[in-house]
Amino acid sequence: MFIVGLLILLQFLFLTFGIWKLADSFVYLYSILTLVSLFVVVYIVSTEDNPSYKLAWTIPVLAFPVFGGLFYLIFGLKKTTKRFREKILKIHNETEYLLDQNEEVLDEIYKQDKHFYTQAKYLKDYASSPIYKNTITEYLSPGEEFFKVLIEELKKARHYILFEYFIIEEGKMWDEILEILEEKVGQGVDVRLIYDDMGCLTTLNYKYYEKLRQKGIKTVVFNPFVPFLSVIMNNRDHRKITVIDGHTAFIGGINLADEYINEKERFGYWKDASIMLKGDAVWKITMMFLQVWKFTTGEEIEFEKYKPYINYTGKFECDGYVQPYGDTPLDNEAVGENVYLNIINKAKDYVYIVTPYLIVDNELVTALTVAAKGGIDVRIVTPHIPDKWYVHRVTRAYYPQLLKAGVKIYEYTPGFIHSKTFVSDDEIGVVGTINMDYRSLYLHFECGVLLYKTKSINEIKEDFLDILSKSQEISIEDCRKERLSNRFIAAILRVFAPLM
């Protein structure tokens, strides 16, 4: 990590020094670079990017015209390499036919709630995410509960286990899981693992995947971290997915490291959430994993053999409607944010939100404030003990505007809350990996599960109310008590939040 960081720093310094010396030596070059920066500003303003992202780049480009324009062209275009983008989109297009929608299910929803129907149809049409019946759901919180159930289900695996996680760290949690995976490999179970290289940069040894492969676990690293200045390094796999035999799956905020199950204390008590699915809806989660696997390895996959009913002969129970979905930064469709916006905009009585970070753009701020002003009970819980001080400063910078509109904000006092959950009107819920910040909403590969009239919705609401009982409500007066220096720092950080 030190070597890679040093090489990147040297490249950055070399690029900066080179531009400065050339511009200093050649007055014409200085003028050309300044002109480039002006054209870049015009381009930034004309794009369809989020206004906050535009502002965050416009300021440094205008402040440093010699360097700013070139740095934007290198780091700010939000464009991955053409090969990276085309490769993964090609896989998605080629496999889209495998995710067909049962139109009878959509018709049922249309007859019950036309507002939710538009949400479900949006995900079907723009995220290749059908909505399913014949699926049962179980909400699992905190991480200790998730871990207990995960271990029970892993031991039942007979055919395959698929893991896709942002962070893995050796310790009690991973060691116990790894022991089961080794045992399953010995029984002939196909075990596959994807982990994000940046997410595991400080938690796993270099080339840890070789150790796992020696144990018979098929392992790949997503978007390996390399010592080159490249915007592609921003696109991380932030998903947390487990699939067992095609009929059981887990999605949520919980990574495979000891702080997530409170075996190791870092920021007080760690509160997190996940959801287990059993049934038809697992197919979409399986496909998300297989698409990334094919993208990373180039391996040809016989997708049909992973379908839920291949390894399950019984009949799945029906527990409302379940719609797993993925979000990718490569399709210019902010799926994760649009799901959140639709829930807020169409709420009839209340929206309860848990998020570790509240660094939101104008669209989400507007939706939250308009809903609260219209009489919707909007409540948001964030951590009281932060994992990153500067992110927490920015989160708190949004409090006054939201509080003045009538949004109620709470901080979870026992420690750090890492759950990403929405629940609304006793009918709609979301559990997933998508934070309310720019990285999750625009740069990362993410996933979630949209729930409609499932029993787990009540479980999410009950958990939220329990969280409230352990949280401190924030008032306008609390915000005014913040030191002027802290508010000034937060204001600056808020401007540049889209670049963090």
N, C-alpha and C positions, 0 to 999 in steps of 0.2 A: 504494500500500500504506500509506503514511504517512497519507494523508487518511482512508482507510477505518478504519485503526486508531485514529486520533484521534477520529473520529465515534463509534465503538463505546465508547471510553473515556469520552467525554463523556456518552453515554447511561447508562453504568454509574454514573458519579459522580452524575449528576442523579437517577437512581432511588434510589441510596443516600441522598443528601442529603435528597431529598424524604420518604422514609420516616422518616428520623431526625428531621427537623424536625416532621413531623406528629405522630409518636409523642411527641416532647418537649413539644409544645404541648397535646396532648389525651391526658390520662391514660387515658381510656376507649379511645382508639385503640391505645395501648400494650398495654392488656389484651387487646384484640381480636386484635392481631397475635401476641401471645404465645400466645393460645388457638389461633390458626391454626397456629402452629408445632407445638403439641402434637398437634393433629389430623393434621398432615403426618407427624409421626414415627409415629403409629399407622398411618397409611396406608402409609408406607415399609415398616414391619415386616410388614404384611399382604400386600404384593405378592409376586409370584413372581420378582422380580428376584434376581440373584446376591447372596448374603449379603455379599460384600465390597463390592459397590456400595451396599447398604443401609447398611452401617457407615460408609462414606466420606461419606454424606450425613447420617446421623443425628447424627454428632459436631458438624458446623458448625451444623446446625439447632438443636440443644440449646444450643450455646455462644453463639449469637447469635439468640435467639428472635424479636427484632423483625424482623431481616432474613432469617433463615434459611429460614423457611417460604415466604415469597414468592419467594425466589431458587430454591428447589427447584421451585416451581410453574412458574417461567419456564424453568429450565435443566435440571432434574433428572428430568423425567418420561420422558425418552427417547422422547417422542412427536413425530413430525414433524407437519407440518400435515396435516389430513385430506385435502386435495386432493392433496398430494404422495404420500401413502401409497396412496390409492385409485387414483390414476392408474397407478402402476407395477404394483400388484397386478392391476389390470384387464388390463393388457397381458400379464402372466404367465399369467393365467387363460385369456385368449383364444387364446394361442399354445401352451398346454400340449399340445394334441392333436398338434402337430407333433413332439413328442418322445416318440414311442411306443417301448416296449421290445420287443425281440425276445425272446419268452419262452423260446425254445430256448437262448439264451445264458445266461439265468438258471438254467435247468434243468441245463445243463452245470456251472455253478459249484456248484450245490447238491450234485451228485454228487461233486464234488472236495473241497469244504470248506464245511461248513454254517456255520462261524463267519464266513467271509468272505462267504458268501451273505447273511447278515443285514446286513452292512455295505452291500453292493451294493443290497439291497432297500430299506434305509433311504434311501439317496440317490435311488433311483428314486421312492419314494413321497413323500418330504418335501422334495426339492429339484428335482423334475422332471428328474432326471439319469439317463438310461438308461446301462447299461454295454454296451460295444461290443467286437466282434472286428474282424477285417479292418482293423487299424490297426497301423502300425509306429511305434515311438518311438525317439527319440535324445536322450540326456541331454547337455546342453551346459553346461560349466563350465570356466573362469570366463567373465566377460563378454566377453572378447576372442574366445573360441571361438563364443559365441552370435552376436556381431556379424558374424563372418566368414560363418557359415552363413546368417544373416538376409539379408545383402546378396546372397548367391548366389540365394536363393529369391525375393527381391523382383525380381530381374532376370528371373526366369522368368514373372512375372505376365502374364496375357493378358486377364483379364476384370475382376477387382476386387481391391482391397487394403483391408483393414479394420484400423485401428489404434485401440486404447483403452489409454491410459497415464496413470498418476498424475503422473509428472514428465517433462517434456521441457525440454531446455536447449540453446540454440544452442552449437555447438562442432563438433569433428571428427565425432563420432558422428551427431548430428542433421543436420549439413550434408551429409554423404555420403548419408544416407537421403533427405533432402529433394531432393537432386539426382536421385535415381532416381525418386522420386514425381513430380516435375515431368516427367521424361522419359516416364513411364508415362501421365500425364494426356494428354500430346501424342499418345500412341499410341491413345487412346480408352479407357484403363483407368479404371474407376470407383474413385476413391481417396477414402476416408472416414476421418476422424480425430475421436476424442473425447479431450479431455484434461481433467483435473480442475483447476478454477480455484484451489483452495487449494494443491494440490500444485505448481502452476506459478506461485504468487504471486511468488516471488523469482527465478524462472528465465526467465520470458517477459515481454515488454513487454505493457503494457495493450492489450487488443484485438488481440493477435497473430493471432487467428483471421481478422481481416480481411485480413491479409497473405497467409495461406494460401489464403483463398477467391479472392483475385485471381489466384493461381497455378492455380486450377482444382481445388484440393483441398477437398472438402466437409468443413467443420470445425464442430464444436459444442463448447461448454464445458459441462462437467457441474457443476450446482449452483453457479452463479456466486456469488462472494463479495460480499456486499452489506453496507453499513454499518448493520446492524440487529442488536440483541441477539436471537438466535434459536437454538433448539436444532437446527434443521434444518442449520445450518452444520457440525455434527458428522458428518453423513452424507456421507462422501467416497467417490469412486470410486478405490479403491486397486488396481484390476486392472491387469495388464500383458498385453495380448492383441494378437497379430497373426494375421490370417487372410488367406490368399492363394488365390483362386479356389475356395474351399470345400473343398479337399482337403489343404491344408497349414496348420498353425497352430503358434504358439508361446505358451507360458504360463510364467511364472516370476517371480523377484524383480527382474529387470533392467529398470530404466527407461531412457529414451533420453537419457542425459547422460554426459559424458566420464569422471566418476569410476567409472562402472560398467564401463568397459573400460580403466581405469587409464591414461587419457590425461591425467588430472588427479588429483594426489594430494591427498586431504583427510585421511584417517585411516589412513595407511599403505597397505598393499596391500589393494585392495577385492576380496573373494572373493564371487562370486554364482553363481546357477544358474538355468537355464531348461530347458525340454524342448520338443522339436519332435515334432509328431504329423503323420502322413500317413494318411488313410483315413476310415472311417466316423465315428470319434469327433470329428472336426473339426466335425461338424454342431452338436453341443451348444455348442461355443465360438462358432461363427458366430451361433447363436441368442442367446447371452448378449449379444453385441455389438448385434445387431439390436433386441433388446428395449430396451436402453438408448438406442439411436438413436431409436427410435419414441417413447420416453418423453420424450426431450430435445427432439425436433423436432416431434412430432405427425404426422410424415409417414406416409402409408399405404405399406406395404411388401409387395411380392410375395415372400413368404418362400421359396416353392418354388424360385425360380430361383437360390437360393444354396446348394442342396443339393450334397453332394460329387460326385455322379455327373453333374451337369449339365455340368460343365466337365472331366470326367475320364472317358475311355472305357476305360481299362485295368481291371485287377483289382487291388484293394489286397491287400497281403500281410497275413498274420495273425501278430501278435506278442503273444500272451497276451491279456489283457483290460484295457480302458482305459475309465475312467469320469471324464470331466471334470465338474466341478460348480461352481456358483456359490453365493455366500452373500450374503444381503441383510439389513440391519437392520430391515426392515419386516414380516417374517413371524413374529416371535417364535420362530424356530427357529434355534438356534445350530449351524448345519450344520458350519462349520469346526471348532469345538471338539469336536463329537460325532464327527467323523471321527478326530480325534486321540485322543480317549478310547477309541474302539473299537479302534484299533490297539494302544494301550498295554494295555488290559484283556484283549485276546485274544492277546497275544504268547505264543509258546511257548518261544523261546530268547533273543531279543534285540530291543531297540528302540534305534536310533541316530537322534539328533535334532540338526539344525542350526537355530539360530534366532538372529536378531540381538538379540532381547529376550526375557527370561524373566520376565514379570510375569503370573503365572498365578493363577487362582482356586483355591478349596478343592478343587473337583472334579478339576482337573488335578494338583494337589499330591498328593491322595489316590491317584489312579491311578498316578502315577509312584512314590510311596513303597511302595504295596502291591505293585506289580510287582517292584520291586527286592527287597523283603523276601521275596517268593516265589521268588527265585532267577533272575529274568529279568535279563539283562545290559542295564541301562539306562545309556546314555551320552548326554550332551548337550554340544554345543559352542556357546559364545557368543563374542562378540568380546573381545579383550584391549584394543584401542584403541576406545573408544566414539565414537559420533557425537553423543550427548547425555549429558553427565556424570550428570545426575540420573536418567535412565533406567537407566544402568549401575549406579548406586548401588542402585536398587531391585532390579535383576536379581541383584546380589550378595547382597542381603538374603535371597534364597530359598536360597542355597547351603547354609547349615548344616543346615537341616531336611532337605533332599534328601540331602546327604552322609551324615548320620547314619543314613538309611534304606538306604544302600548304592548310591544313584545316583552314577555317576561323572561329574564335571563337568570340562570342559576349556575353556581360553580360547585362541583362535586368535591367536598372538603376532605374525604378520607385519602385522596390521592389523585392519580391520573386516570381519566376515563377515556378509553380508546375505542369504544363502541361507535358504530355508524348506523344508527337506526332512526326510522321515521314511523310514526303511527298516527292515523287520522280517522276520526269519526267512527271508531270501533269497527271499521270495515277494511281499511287499507293500511298496509305496512310495508316497510323495506328493511332488509338486513343485508349488509354487504361490506365491501372494502372501500367505498368511495367517501373520502373526507370532503368537507366543505372548504376546500382550498384549491388554488389554481393548479397545483401539480396533479392532484387526483382528477380534477374536472377536465383538464386539457392535455396533460402530458403523459399520463401513465396508462397502462393496460389495467383495467379494473373490472369488477363484476359485482352483481347484486341479485337479490331475489325480490320481486314485487309480489305481494300477497293480497288476496282479496277474499274476504269472508272465511279465512282459515282460523282454526282454534289458536294458532300461534299469535294472532293479532292481540288477543286478550292477554297472552303471556308477555308480549312486548309492552303493552300498556301497564300491566301490573308491575313489571320491572321498572318502568319509567317512574311510576308513582313512588316506588320504594327508593329509587335514586333521589327523587325530590326530597324525601324525608331525611336524607343524609347530605343535603346540599344547602348552600347559603344563597339566598336571593340577593341579586345585585340591584341597587337603586341608583338613581341619578346622582344622589348625594355621594354615594361611594365613588362614582366616576369623578366627581368634582374634587374629591379628597386626594386624587392622584397628584403627585408632585408635578410641577410644571415641566421639569426636565424630562420626566417619564412620558408625559403627554407629547412633548416635542419629538422625542425619539420615536414614539409610536406613530406620529403623523408622517415622519419621514419614511419609516419602514412600510407604512400602509401604501404610500405612493409606489414603492418598488416591490410590493408583495408579489405581483405577477412574475417577477424574475427570480424569486427565491427558490 
